[in-house]
Amino acid sequence: MKDAKEKKGAVAPKKNKYFEIDPWVFWPSSVLIVFFIAVTLLVGEPMERVFASIQNNISEFGGWFFVLAVNIFLIFSLSIAFSKFGNIRLGGRTAKPEFKKISWFAMLFSAGMGIGILFWSVGEPVLHYVNPPAGPGETVEAARKSMQFTFLHWGLHAWGIYALVGMSLAFFTFNKKLPLTISSVFHPLIGDGIHGKLGKSINVLAVVATLFGLATSLGMGVQQVSAGLNHLLGWPDNTNMQVILIGVITLAATGSVVAGLSHGVKRLSQLNIIIGAFFLLFMLIVGPSLFIFSSFVQNIGGYLQNFFELSFWTETYTQSDWQKSWTVFYWAWWISWSPFVGMFIARISRGRTIREFILGVLIVPTILTFLWLSAFGGSALFLELNGLANITDAVQNNVATSLFVLLDQFPIGAFTSVVGIILVTSFFITSSDSGSLVIDSLTAGGKLDAPVTQRVFWALTEGGVAAVLLIGGGLGALQTAAITTGLPFTIILLLMAYSLTKGLSQEHYKLMRYDLEKERKSYLDIVTDVVSKREKKS
């Protein structure tokens, strides 16, 4: 006889030796993705115009919504951290952290930023310096403002999105014993409907958003690897080469996928941090050290001083298109990445209190990101402001080459460029592996350890989508994919915040009752003991 959940629409994942899937999530997701790939390949070059039109319309009419929603996510996460819910432990009172903090931070940073920060750390500040949202470019004021906007795009708002999704998934999975799926977060709102059509639809949207968010990063990463190989070895830097590189790196990533979370992904994340630390330390030593540290302090001050103005700015009175290509894209990109990063950091955060989780996710990666941006982006601006190098032309010609052009200005540039290519490749593998584990869980009904074959399937699919996006329109197509999937998922995240509040309220009430009952029992034990002693004396 079927249980209650089955009657309400729950479908147990289908099992065999190679796949263990939730058919109502796996197949619709796969069909949508294959349909997109087929249309892009069949239409060919005109798809570039289609992608541009879609991106422009969403940014034009939905930009204000992205800006408002992302601020809500950050404010909500901070309010939860400092509320009565902050002491709730993910996994229950006795849960212990699975990973040490240094490993935890390494995996957070690798999953949350990874390829993107390598791609944009030089290019974005320089592009803002040349073409600022307001005022003349290539001035000292433009340089100062460029770092503030770069900090805005890579700072607290991005991690506030991840904190919301990660906290929600960890709480409902570890504390409420629900499957590790996006739909589980909505149990306080729809009850067992999370196992029905509505819940499945939410998970399908999460899979598609995750896949296209990942494809955006993987596409950027392979563009940078291709540009680096062209810069160093003269190899062709074109779409064909980028597609070949995607294939080679994706195949190489399957080894880490097979190794799983505790071995493959964890070790690669730690390797990323080690190489990244060397890379950062090198620039701090050989670069304009005093300028880097001074600008790091001043950039943070400017970011905090203008925080609310920058955060809520929608270029209403300037009527320009600058924000559509930058801020709106970033907010949509982070949102489309949020199921992937949120689910990944949820899996590695069992045993931490909600306050520790939120502050750890928000503060440590943000500070590391700001230092990285000040070192690389700041060094590029220093060279430009002092007329020591022409980074601007290289960035405007091909932003993917910006990191390597900067490294050429300092000692052992060829060697550090090789290290940069290795680091981008390593981040590519880590992102692909982490994404495969997450999508695998979503399409397997929340199961944490589905068959290896299934994880490999999704790793190959991610690479395939990234390749198709590059063929269909390059960087513009990648940005459009992120924005298109980010818009509907923004609504999901707003509902998620409300559902999480209800779930935490119920948990807090339960814990309060438990504590009161424990105190009452303790008091009764004391009274009983006193009465017993008096009776013995008498």
N, C-alpha and C positions, 0 to 999 in steps of 0.2 A: 504493500500500500504506500502511495506517495506521501511524503511528509508535507507539512504546511507550506514550506518554501517552494517546493516543486509545484504545488497547486497554484501558487501565486506567480509562477513564471520562471523560477530558478532552473537553470540547466547545468547539470554537472559537466565539467570539462570532459571531452571525449579523449580516451586514453588509447595509445598504442605505443609501440616501441620508440617511435621517432617524434611523435607529436602528442601534445596534451592540450587541447584547445577548448575555449568557449566558442562554439560555432556562431553564436549570435553577435560576437564581437570580432572574431578572427576573419570570417568570410566577408562581412560588409566592409571592414577596413581594407582588406586585400583588394576587393573589387574596386573600391573608390580609388585606391592608389594605382592599380593597374590601368584603370580607365584614364586617369590623369596622364600617366606615362604614355599610353597609346595615343591620346589626342595630341600631346605635345610633339611626339615623334612624327605623326602623320601630317600635322599642320605645318611643322617646320618653322622657317624663319618668321612668318607673320605672327607667330605666338609671342614674339618679343614685343610687338605693338599691343597685343592683347594684355600681356602682363603689365605693361606701362599704364594702360588705361585703367585696369583694375586697381593698381596701386594708387593712382592719382585720385580716383573717385572715393576710395575708402579713406584716404588721408584727408581729402577735402571735406567730407561730410562727417567723418567719425573721429577726427583728430582730437577735438575737445573732449570726447568721451574717453579716449585712451588716457589723456592727461589727468582727467578727474579720477578715473578708476585707479590708476597707479598710485596716486596720492592717498586714496582711501586704503589701499592695501598696506602701505607703509605705516600710516597712522594706526590702523587696526592692529597690526603686528606689535607695534610698540606698546599700545594700550593693553594688550593681552599680557605682555611680558611683565608689566608693572602693576597688574591687577591681582586680585585674589586668586586667579587661576595660575599664577606664575610658579607656584610650588608643586603643582601637579607633575608627577614623574611619568614620562612616556614608558609604558610597560607595567606600571603599577609601583607600589611603595618599595618593593624589594628588588626591582630591576636594576641591573648593573650595566654600565656602558660596555659595549662589545669591543670598541676600539679606543686606543689611547688618543689624547687630544691632538697630538701632532699628526697622527695618521688621519684623524677625523678632519682636521683643517686641510690637510693635503688633498683628501678626496673631495671636500667641499669646493676648494678652489679649482681643481682640475675639471670637475663636472660643471661648475657654474660659469666659468669664464673661458678657460682653455684657449682654443684656437682664436676666438674673437679678439682677445686682448693682444695677441701677437700680431694679428692682421691690422688692427686699428691703432695700436699704441703710438705709432709714429705718424701715420697717415691722417688720423682724425684731427689732432691738434694743429697740424700744418694746414689742412684744408679749412679749418675754422679761422685760422690766422689769415689766410689768403682771401677767404670769402665769408666774413662774419655775418651773423644774422642782422646786425645793425651797425652803421658807421663804416668808415673806410677800412680797407684791409691792409695788411703788411705794416702795421704800426705797433708800438709797444702796448697800447690799449687793446688792440685786436689780439695780441699774444696772450695778454692777461685773461681776456674774456674767453679765448679759445680753450684754456685749461678749465675754466669754470664750467663750460658746457660739456667738455669731455668728462669731467668729474660727475656732472649731473647724470649723464647717460650710463656711467659705469659704477655709480655709487649706491647709496642706500636704497633707492627705489627698486633697482633690479633685485637686490637681495631681500627687500621687503616682499616682493612677489614670491620668491622661492621659499621664504620663511612661512608665508601663509599656507602654501600648498604642502610643504614638507611637514609642518606642524599638524595640519589637518589629517593627512594620511597616516602619520605616525600615531596620532591619538586614537583614531578609529580602528586602526589595525592592531596596535599593541594593547590598548586599554579596553576597547570594546570587542576585540576578537573577531573583527570583520575582515573580509578578504582585502588584500592590498590592491584596491582599484579605486579610481576616482569616484565612482558611483557610491562607494561605501560611505563617503563623507556626507552624503545627503540622507543618511538613515533617519536623523531626527525630523526631516521634512517629509519624506515619502515612505518611511518604514520599509517593509519588505518589497516595496516597489523598486528598490535598488537591484533586485534580482529579475525584474521584469523588463518590458520594452523600454521604458524611460531610462532605467539604469544602464541597459545595454547601449542605448543611443549616446549617453554621456561618455561611456567608455570608448565607443567608436570615435567620437569627436576628439577625445584625448589621444587616441592612437594616431589619428591623422595629424593633429596639431604637433604632437611630439615628433613625428617622422619628418614633417616639413621644417620644423624648427631646427632639428638636427641636420637635415640636408643643407640648410642655409649655412651652418657653421662648417660642415664638411666641405661644401663647395668653396667657401672662402679659404679654408685651410689648404686645399689642393691648388687653388690659384696662387697662393703664396709659395708653396713648394715648387710649383712650375716656374714662377718668377725667379726664385732663388737659384734653381738649376740653370736657368737661362743666363742669369747674372754671373754665375761662377764658371759654368762649363760651355755656355753658348748653345745649349739645347733649345729647340724651338719652344716658344711659350704661346701655345694656341689651345683651342678647345680639344683637339684630338689628343695632344699630350696630356692635358688635364684629365680627360676621361681615362686614358691609360694609367695615369698615376692613381686615380681613384680605385681602379680595378686592382692594382698591385697592392696598395696600402690596405684596402678592404680585405683582401685575401690574407694579408699578413696579420690582420686584426683577429682572425678566427682563432688563433692560438690562445690569445688572452680570453676570448669568449668561452672557449672550452675549459679554461682553468677556473673560471668563475669569479665571484666577488672577492673572497678573502685572499686569493692568490694572484690571479691575473690583474684585475682592476686595481686592487690595493697596491701591489708592487709597482705597477706602471704609474700610478698616481704619485707614489713616493719618488720614483725615478724622475717624473716631471718636476717635482718640487726641488730635487737636488740639482738638476740641470738648470731649471729656472733660477734658482738661488745663485748658481755660478754666473749665469748670464747677467742677472741684476747686479751682483757684486762687481763684475767686470766693468759694467757701465758706470757704476758709482765711483770706481777707482780711476779709470782712464778718461772718463768723461769730465765735463765741467762740474766737479764735485760740489764746490761751494754753491754754484748756481742751482744744482739739483736739490740740495738740502734746503736752501733758502726758499726756492720756489715751492717745494713740497709743503713747507709750513705756510707760506703765503697763499698757495692754492687752496689749502684746506680752509684757511680763514675766509677767503673770498667765497668759497662754496657755501660755508655755513652762514656767512653774513647775508648772502643773497639767496639763501636756500628757498624761501617761500616764493619769492618773485620768480626765480628760475623754474621752480616746480610747477607753478600754476600758469606759466606764460603760454599763451596760445596764438601769438603773433596776430591778434585780432586787429590792431591798429596799424600794423606795418603792411599787411596784405601781401606778404611775400610767400614764396614756396619753400623757404629754407627748412622750416620745421617738419614738413611732410617727408623730406628725404632723410632727416636725422632723428629728431626726438620721437616722432610718431613711429618710425621704423623700429627704433630701439625698444620702445614700450611694447609694440606688437611682437617683436622678436623674443623678448624676455618672457612674455605671456605664453607664446607658443612653445617656449622651452620649459615652462614651469611644470607640466606633468612629468617630464623626464627628470629634471633636476630635483623637483620636489619629491618624487617617488624615490629617487636614488638617495637623497639625504635623509629621507624617512627611514630607509632600510638600514642606514649606518648610525642612527641616532637613538636607538633604544637605550633606555636607562638614564637619559638626561632629563632634567626638569625643563618645563616649558620656558622658564625664564632663561636658563642656561642655553637652551637650544636657540631661542630667538636672538639673544644678544651675541652668541657665538657666530650664528649665521650672518648677522648684520654687520658686526663691527670688525672682526678679524679679516675676513676676505676683502672688505671695503678698504681698510687701511693698506693692506698688501697691494691691492689694485691701484690705489692712489700713488703709492711709492713707485710702482712700476711705470705708471703713466708719467710721473714727474721725471723719472730717470730717462726714459726713451723719448717721450714726446717733448719733455723739457730740454733735452740735449739738442734735438732737432731745431727747436725754437731758438736756442742759444746760438747755434751756428748761423741761422737765418738772420737774427737780429744784429749779429756782429759781422755779417758779410763774409763768414769763413767757409761757407759751402752753399750750394744751390740745391736744397732738398725739395723745394717747391715744384720745380719742373718735373722731377722724377715722380713725385706724388700725383701731380695732375695728369701725367702721361699714363701711369699705371700704379695705383695705390698699393698693389700687392708687392711692388719692389721697394717700398719706402724703408722697411726695416734694413734691407741689405745695403741700400745706398747710404743710410746712416752709419752702419757698421764700417763701411769703407773709409769713413773719415777718421777712424781710430786705428791703433796698432792691431796687427794680426787680423785684419778685416776678413780675409779669406777663411781663416780658421773659425772665427766667430759666426760667419755666415753659414758654414757647415753645421755648427752647433745649433744655429737657429732653425735650419731645415730639419735636423733631427728632433728638435723640440716640437716643432709644428706637427711633424709626423707622429710623434708620441702622443701629443694631445689629440690628434685625429683618431688614433687607435683607442685611447681612453674614452673619448666621447662616443665613438661607435659602439664600444663594448658596453658602456653604461647604458646607452640608449637601447641596445639589444635586450639587456636584462630587464629594463623597465617595460618596453613594449611587449616583451615576452610574458611578463607578469600580467599585464592588462588583458592580453588575448588568451591567457590560460586561466581566467577566472580568479586572479589574485594569487595564484600559486607562486611561491618564491623560487622553486627549483624545478622548472620544467625541463624536458629533455634538451640535451645540447644541440641536437639537430634543429630544433625550433629557434634557438638563439642565433645559430649560424644563418638560418633563413632570413631573420630580420636584419642581421648585420649586412648581408648581401643586398637586401632590399633598400636599406638606407643609402648604401653606396650607389645603387642603381638610380634612385630618385635624385641624388645630388648630381650625377652625371647627366641625367635628362634635363634638369634645370639649367645646367651650364650650356647644354646644346640648344635649349629653347630660349636663351636670352641672357646668359651670363649673370653678372651681379644683380641686375635689375630683376631678373626672374627669381633669384634667391630671396631678394627683399620682398617681392610680391607674395611669394609663398608664405613667408613669415607673417606678413600683415593680414593676408586673407584668412589664415587659420587662427590668428590671434584675436580677431574681432569677436567671433561668436564665443570664444573661450573666455573672454573678459566677463561676459555675463555669467558664465558658469562660476568664475572665481568670486564674483560679488555674492552670489547665492551661497557659495562655499563658506564665506566669512560669517554669514548669518547662521548657517547650519552648525558651524563649529562653535559659535557662541552658545547655542542651545545645548550642544553636547557637553561642553565644558561646565555649563551651569548644572546640568544633571549630575556630572561626575563630582563636582564640588559639593553639592548637596549630599550625595552618597557618602563622601569622605567625612563631611561634618557629622553626619549621623553616626558613622562608624566611630569617630573620635569621642562623641558624646556617650555612646553606648559603652565604649572602653572605659571612659572616666567613671561612668555610673557603676560599671561592674567592679572597678578598682575600689570605688568608695564603699560599695556594699561589702566587698571582701574585708576592708578595714573594719567596718562596723561589726561584721560577723565575728571577726577575730577578737575585737575588744569585748563583745558580749560573751564569747566563749571563754575568754580568760577570767572575766568577772564571775561567771557561773562556776568555774573551777575553784576560784578562791572561796566562794561562798559554800 
